[in-house]
């Protein structure tokens, strides 16, 4: 019995993950922009955490060749 995987199915998952990651990066970048303009007491810590999250997501997308829209 020869079972071949449906590559279109994997492409669909890949596109879904890519889309989700791109949206998350854009949202985090927007939050960073808002925080940079605020006078919140912990803004530097929060910005640092968001930047790390952005970097991790972008690194993942680069590793999996999904980085075409992951630029800052």
Backbone as XML, in Angstrom:
<?xml version="1.0"?>
<chain id="A" units="angstrom">
  <residue number="1" name="UNK">
    <atom name="N" x="0.845" y="-1.181" z="0.000"/>
    <atom name="CA" x="0.000" y="0.000" z="0.000"/>
    <atom name="C" x="0.889" y="1.242" z="0.000"/>
  </residue>
  <residue number="2" name="UNK">
    <atom name="N" x="0.762" y="2.056" z="-1.019"/>
    <atom name="CA" x="1.575" y="3.257" z="-1.174"/>
    <atom name="C" x="0.730" y="4.477" z="-0.821"/>
  </residue>
  <residue number="3" name="UNK">
    <atom name="N" x="1.029" y="5.084" z="0.321"/>
    <atom name="CA" x="0.280" y="6.266" z="0.755"/>
    <atom name="C" x="1.174" y="7.483" z="0.598"/>
  </residue>
  <residue number="4" name="UNK">
    <atom name="N" x="0.751" y="8.404" z="-0.245"/>
    <atom name="CA" x="1.509" y="9.634" z="-0.454"/>
    <atom name="C" x="0.811" y="10.769" z="0.281"/>
  </residue>
  <residue number="5" name="UNK">
    <atom name="N" x="1.586" y="11.573" z="1.003"/>
    <atom name="CA" x="0.958" y="12.694" z="1.715"/>
    <atom name="C" x="0.452" y="13.749" z="0.739"/>
  </residue>
  <residue number="6" name="UNK">
    <atom name="N" x="-0.591" y="14.393" z="1.120"/>
    <atom name="CA" x="-1.153" y="15.489" z="0.334"/>
    <atom name="C" x="-0.352" y="16.755" z="0.660"/>
  </residue>
  <residue number="7" name="UNK">
    <atom name="N" x="0.555" y="17.125" z="-0.245"/>
    <atom name="CA" x="1.430" y="18.268" z="0.006"/>
    <atom name="C" x="0.655" y="19.580" z="0.096"/>
  </residue>
  <residue number="8" name="UNK">
    <atom name="N" x="-0.474" y="19.664" z="-0.572"/>
    <atom name="CA" x="-1.290" y="20.874" z="-0.482"/>
    <atom name="C" x="-1.812" y="21.068" z="0.937"/>
  </residue>
  <residue number="9" name="UNK">
    <atom name="N" x="-2.058" y="19.967" z="1.616"/>
    <atom name="CA" x="-2.510" y="20.052" z="2.999"/>
    <atom name="C" x="-1.417" y="20.684" z="3.859"/>
  </residue>
  <residue number="10" name="UNK">
    <atom name="N" x="-0.162" y="20.282" z="3.662"/>
    <atom name="CA" x="0.938" y="20.851" z="4.433"/>
    <atom name="C" x="1.148" y="22.321" z="4.082"/>
  </residue>
  <residue number="11" name="UNK">
    <atom name="N" x="1.003" y="22.656" z="2.813"/>
    <atom name="CA" x="1.111" y="24.057" z="2.405"/>
    <atom name="C" x="0.042" y="24.900" z="3.087"/>
  </residue>
  <residue number="12" name="UNK">
    <atom name="N" x="-1.141" y="24.337" z="3.223"/>
    <atom name="CA" x="-2.224" y="25.050" z="3.885"/>
    <atom name="C" x="-1.875" y="25.332" z="5.347"/>
  </residue>
  <residue number="13" name="UNK">
    <atom name="N" x="-1.340" y="24.335" z="6.044"/>
    <atom name="CA" x="-0.922" y="24.536" z="7.436"/>
    <atom name="C" x="0.187" y="25.575" z="7.515"/>
  </residue>
  <residue number="14" name="UNK">
    <atom name="N" x="1.144" y="25.456" z="6.615"/>
    <atom name="CA" x="2.276" y="26.382" z="6.589"/>
    <atom name="C" x="1.782" y="27.818" z="6.364"/>
  </residue>
  <residue number="15" name="UNK">
    <atom name="N" x="0.875" y="27.990" z="5.416"/>
    <atom name="CA" x="0.331" y="29.323" z="5.143"/>
    <atom name="C" x="-0.440" y="29.865" z="6.336"/>
  </residue>
  <residue number="16" name="UNK">
    <atom name="N" x="-1.173" y="28.997" z="7.002"/>
    <atom name="CA" x="-1.922" y="29.413" z="8.189"/>
    <atom name="C" x="-0.967" y="29.875" z="9.290"/>
  </residue>
  <residue number="17" name="UNK">
    <atom name="N" x="0.069" y="29.090" z="9.541"/>
    <atom name="CA" x="1.047" y="29.440" z="10.578"/>
    <atom name="C" x="1.748" y="30.746" z="10.212"/>
  </residue>
  <residue number="18" name="UNK">
    <atom name="N" x="2.140" y="30.866" z="8.963"/>
    <atom name="CA" x="2.817" y="32.086" z="8.507"/>
    <atom name="C" x="1.922" y="33.304" z="8.691"/>
  </residue>
  <residue number="19" name="UNK">
    <atom name="N" x="0.683" y="33.186" z="8.276"/>
    <atom name="CA" x="-0.257" y="34.290" z="8.402"/>
    <atom name="C" x="-0.440" y="34.689" z="9.862"/>
  </residue>
  <residue number="20" name="UNK">
    <atom name="N" x="-0.576" y="33.709" z="10.696"/>
    <atom name="CA" x="-0.767" y="33.969" z="12.129"/>
    <atom name="C" x="0.456" y="34.659" z="12.734"/>
  </residue>
  <residue number="21" name="UNK">
    <atom name="N" x="1.644" y="34.156" z="12.396"/>
    <atom name="CA" x="2.868" y="34.753" z="12.922"/>
    <atom name="C" x="3.054" y="36.185" z="12.432"/>
  </residue>
  <residue number="22" name="UNK">
    <atom name="N" x="2.793" y="36.422" z="11.167"/>
    <atom name="CA" x="2.922" y="37.777" z="10.623"/>
    <atom name="C" x="1.971" y="38.721" z="11.351"/>
  </residue>
  <residue number="23" name="UNK">
    <atom name="N" x="0.745" y="38.288" z="11.566"/>
    <atom name="CA" x="-0.228" y="39.119" z="12.286"/>
    <atom name="C" x="0.216" y="39.387" z="13.716"/>
  </residue>
  <residue number="24" name="UNK">
    <atom name="N" x="0.770" y="38.377" z="14.375"/>
    <atom name="CA" x="1.249" y="38.552" z="15.748"/>
    <atom name="C" x="2.423" y="39.528" z="15.802"/>
  </residue>
  <residue number="25" name="UNK">
    <atom name="N" x="3.332" y="39.429" z="14.845"/>
    <atom name="CA" x="4.479" y="40.345" z="14.808"/>
    <atom name="C" x="4.000" y="41.780" z="14.579"/>
  </residue>
  <residue number="26" name="UNK">
    <atom name="N" x="3.090" y="41.961" z="13.652"/>
    <atom name="CA" x="2.558" y="43.299" z="13.374"/>
    <atom name="C" x="1.878" y="43.868" z="14.621"/>
  </residue>
  <residue number="27" name="UNK">
    <atom name="N" x="1.097" y="43.054" z="15.293"/>
    <atom name="CA" x="0.409" y="43.504" z="16.509"/>
    <atom name="C" x="1.410" y="43.875" z="17.603"/>
  </residue>
  <residue number="28" name="UNK">
    <atom name="N" x="2.431" y="43.055" z="17.796"/>
    <atom name="CA" x="3.450" y="43.362" z="18.803"/>
    <atom name="C" x="4.208" y="44.642" z="18.449"/>
  </residue>
  <residue number="29" name="UNK">
    <atom name="N" x="4.516" y="44.834" z="17.184"/>
    <atom name="CA" x="5.193" y="46.059" z="16.756"/>
    <atom name="C" x="4.317" y="47.282" z="17.024"/>
  </residue>
  <residue number="30" name="UNK">
    <atom name="N" x="3.034" y="47.132" z="16.815"/>
    <atom name="CA" x="2.092" y="48.222" z="17.091"/>
    <atom name="C" x="2.074" y="48.536" z="18.591"/>
  </residue>
  <residue number="31" name="UNK">
    <atom name="N" x="2.069" y="47.502" z="19.409"/>
    <atom name="CA" x="2.087" y="47.706" z="20.863"/>
    <atom name="C" x="3.370" y="48.400" z="21.303"/>
  </residue>
  <residue number="32" name="UNK">
    <atom name="N" x="4.495" y="47.999" z="20.716"/>
    <atom name="CA" x="5.774" y="48.637" z="21.043"/>
    <atom name="C" x="5.717" y="50.122" z="20.689"/>
  </residue>
  <residue number="33" name="UNK">
    <atom name="N" x="5.183" y="50.435" z="19.529"/>
    <atom name="CA" x="5.061" y="51.840" z="19.107"/>
    <atom name="C" x="4.212" y="52.637" z="20.092"/>
  </residue>
  <residue number="34" name="UNK">
    <atom name="N" x="3.118" y="52.050" z="20.513"/>
    <atom name="CA" x="2.250" y="52.728" z="21.477"/>
    <atom name="C" x="2.958" y="52.920" z="22.813"/>
  </residue>
  <residue number="35" name="UNK">
    <atom name="N" x="3.663" y="51.905" z="23.262"/>
    <atom name="CA" x="4.365" y="52.003" z="24.540"/>
    <atom name="C" x="5.489" y="53.033" z="24.494"/>
  </residue>
  <residue number="36" name="UNK">
    <atom name="N" x="6.152" y="53.153" z="23.366"/>
    <atom name="CA" x="7.240" y="54.123" z="23.242"/>
    <atom name="C" x="6.732" y="55.548" z="23.410"/>
  </residue>
  <residue number="37" name="UNK">
    <atom name="N" x="5.471" y="55.765" z="23.136"/>
    <atom name="CA" x="4.886" y="57.098" z="23.262"/>
    <atom name="C" x="4.193" y="57.305" z="24.605"/>
  </residue>
  <residue number="38" name="UNK">
    <atom name="N" x="4.145" y="56.276" z="25.419"/>
    <atom name="CA" x="3.446" y="56.387" z="26.697"/>
    <atom name="C" x="4.425" y="56.737" z="27.816"/>
  </residue>
  <residue number="39" name="UNK">
    <atom name="N" x="3.861" y="57.042" z="28.964"/>
    <atom name="CA" x="4.685" y="57.332" z="30.136"/>
    <atom name="C" x="4.498" y="56.257" z="31.204"/>
  </residue>
  <residue number="40" name="UNK">
    <atom name="N" x="4.163" y="55.073" z="30.769"/>
    <atom name="CA" x="3.952" y="53.954" z="31.684"/>
    <atom name="C" x="5.216" y="53.685" z="32.497"/>
  </residue>
  <residue number="41" name="UNK">
    <atom name="N" x="5.009" y="53.332" z="33.740"/>
    <atom name="CA" x="6.134" y="53.125" z="34.651"/>
    <atom name="C" x="7.005" y="51.956" z="34.221"/>
  </residue>
  <residue number="42" name="UNK">
    <atom name="N" x="6.412" y="50.897" z="33.713"/>
    <atom name="CA" x="7.155" y="49.687" z="33.347"/>
    <atom name="C" x="7.332" y="49.541" z="31.838"/>
  </residue>
  <residue number="43" name="UNK">
    <atom name="N" x="7.215" y="50.609" z="31.134"/>
    <atom name="CA" x="7.216" y="50.520" z="29.673"/>
    <atom name="C" x="8.492" y="49.918" z="29.109"/>
  </residue>
  <residue number="44" name="UNK">
    <atom name="N" x="9.650" y="50.230" z="29.677"/>
    <atom name="CA" x="10.907" y="49.697" z="29.143"/>
    <atom name="C" x="10.982" y="48.181" z="29.286"/>
  </residue>
  <residue number="45" name="UNK">
    <atom name="N" x="10.489" y="47.673" z="30.395"/>
    <atom name="CA" x="10.480" y="46.223" z="30.613"/>
    <atom name="C" x="9.522" y="45.553" z="29.633"/>
  </residue>
  <residue number="46" name="UNK">
    <atom name="N" x="8.348" y="46.120" z="29.485"/>
    <atom name="CA" x="7.344" y="45.551" z="28.584"/>
    <atom name="C" x="7.837" y="45.602" z="27.137"/>
  </residue>
  <residue number="47" name="UNK">
    <atom name="N" x="8.430" y="46.714" z="26.744"/>
    <atom name="CA" x="8.973" y="46.834" z="25.386"/>
    <atom name="C" x="10.046" y="45.785" z="25.153"/>
  </residue>
  <residue number="48" name="UNK">
    <atom name="N" x="10.895" y="45.584" z="26.135"/>
    <atom name="CA" x="11.956" y="44.578" z="26.017"/>
    <atom name="C" x="11.378" y="43.179" z="25.808"/>
  </residue>
  <residue number="49" name="UNK">
    <atom name="N" x="10.351" y="42.854" z="26.562"/>
    <atom name="CA" x="9.707" y="41.542" z="26.428"/>
    <atom name="C" x="9.063" y="41.410" z="25.048"/>
  </residue>
  <residue number="50" name="UNK">
    <atom name="N" x="8.359" y="42.443" z="24.617"/>
    <atom name="CA" x="7.736" y="42.411" z="23.288"/>
    <atom name="C" x="8.786" y="42.274" z="22.191"/>
  </residue>
  <residue number="51" name="UNK">
    <atom name="N" x="9.906" y="42.984" z="22.326"/>
    <atom name="CA" x="10.970" y="42.888" z="21.320"/>
    <atom name="C" x="11.539" y="41.474" z="21.255"/>
  </residue>
  <residue number="52" name="UNK">
    <atom name="N" x="11.690" y="40.840" z="22.404"/>
    <atom name="CA" x="12.170" y="39.450" z="22.424"/>
    <atom name="C" x="11.173" y="38.527" z="21.734"/>
  </residue>
  <residue number="53" name="UNK">
    <atom name="N" x="9.893" y="38.747" z="21.983"/>
    <atom name="CA" x="8.868" y="37.937" z="21.332"/>
    <atom name="C" x="8.897" y="38.145" z="19.819"/>
  </residue>
  <residue number="54" name="UNK">
    <atom name="N" x="9.037" y="39.393" z="19.397"/>
    <atom name="CA" x="9.122" y="39.698" z="17.966"/>
    <atom name="C" x="10.328" y="39.000" z="17.360"/>
  </residue>
  <residue number="55" name="UNK">
    <atom name="N" x="11.469" y="39.120" z="18.031"/>
    <atom name="CA" x="12.698" y="38.496" z="17.522"/>
    <atom name="C" x="12.554" y="36.981" z="17.404"/>
  </residue>
  <residue number="56" name="UNK">
    <atom name="N" x="11.942" y="36.358" z="18.406"/>
    <atom name="CA" x="11.755" y="34.900" z="18.370"/>
    <atom name="C" x="10.845" y="34.489" z="17.218"/>
  </residue>
  <residue number="57" name="UNK">
    <atom name="N" x="9.769" y="35.215" z="17.033"/>
    <atom name="CA" x="8.837" y="34.885" z="15.945"/>
    <atom name="C" x="9.501" y="35.098" z="14.584"/>
  </residue>
  <residue number="58" name="UNK">
    <atom name="N" x="10.250" y="36.180" z="14.444"/>
    <atom name="CA" x="10.937" y="36.436" z="13.181"/>
    <atom name="C" x="12.022" y="35.391" z="12.924"/>
  </residue>
  <residue number="59" name="UNK">
    <atom name="N" x="12.723" y="35.000" z="13.965"/>
    <atom name="CA" x="13.747" y="33.962" z="13.824"/>
    <atom name="C" x="13.107" y="32.649" z="13.362"/>
  </residue>
  <residue number="60" name="UNK">
    <atom name="N" x="11.991" y="32.288" z="13.964"/>
    <atom name="CA" x="11.274" y="31.078" z="13.564"/>
    <atom name="C" x="10.871" y="31.160" z="12.091"/>
  </residue>
  <residue number="61" name="UNK">
    <atom name="N" x="10.333" y="32.314" z="11.694"/>
    <atom name="CA" x="9.900" y="32.465" z="10.303"/>
    <atom name="C" x="11.082" y="32.410" z="9.334"/>
  </residue>
  <residue number="62" name="UNK">
    <atom name="N" x="12.215" y="32.977" z="9.731"/>
    <atom name="CA" x="13.410" y="32.882" z="8.874"/>
    <atom name="C" x="13.872" y="31.439" z="8.755"/>
  </residue>
  <residue number="63" name="UNK">
    <atom name="N" x="13.901" y="30.727" z="9.883"/>
    <atom name="CA" x="14.338" y="29.326" z="9.867"/>
    <atom name="C" x="13.458" y="28.464" z="8.977"/>
  </residue>
  <residue number="64" name="UNK">
    <atom name="N" x="12.175" y="28.771" z="8.940"/>
    <atom name="CA" x="11.230" y="27.983" z="8.147"/>
    <atom name="C" x="10.880" y="28.664" z="6.829"/>
  </residue>
  <residue number="65" name="UNK">
    <atom name="N" x="11.698" y="29.645" z="6.461"/>
    <atom name="CA" x="11.558" y="30.351" z="5.176"/>
    <atom name="C" x="10.159" y="30.959" z="4.993"/>
  </residue>
  <residue number="66" name="UNK">
    <atom name="N" x="9.713" y="31.619" z="6.040"/>
    <atom name="CA" x="8.430" y="32.319" z="6.024"/>
    <atom name="C" x="8.644" y="33.821" z="6.229"/>
  </residue>
  <residue number="67" name="UNK">
    <atom name="N" x="9.850" y="34.293" z="6.047"/>
    <atom name="CA" x="10.221" y="35.631" z="6.504"/>
    <atom name="C" x="9.929" y="36.763" z="5.536"/>
  </residue>
  <residue number="68" name="UNK">
    <atom name="N" x="9.242" y="36.528" z="4.444"/>
    <atom name="CA" x="9.083" y="37.593" z="3.462"/>
    <atom name="C" x="8.323" y="38.803" z="3.983"/>
  </residue>
  <residue number="69" name="UNK">
    <atom name="N" x="7.485" y="38.637" z="5.014"/>
    <atom name="CA" x="6.773" y="39.784" z="5.595"/>
    <atom name="C" x="7.107" y="39.963" z="7.058"/>
  </residue>
  <residue number="70" name="UNK">
    <atom name="N" x="8.223" y="39.413" z="7.503"/>
    <atom name="CA" x="8.559" y="39.454" z="8.922"/>
    <atom name="C" x="9.520" y="40.579" z="9.269"/>
  </residue>
  <residue number="71" name="UNK">
    <atom name="N" x="9.727" y="41.505" z="8.366"/>
    <atom name="CA" x="10.679" y="42.579" z="8.626"/>
    <atom name="C" x="10.101" y="43.590" z="9.597"/>
  </residue>
  <residue number="72" name="UNK">
    <atom name="N" x="10.984" y="44.235" z="10.334"/>
    <atom name="CA" x="10.565" y="45.282" z="11.265"/>
    <atom name="C" x="10.318" y="46.565" z="10.558"/>
  </residue>
</chain>
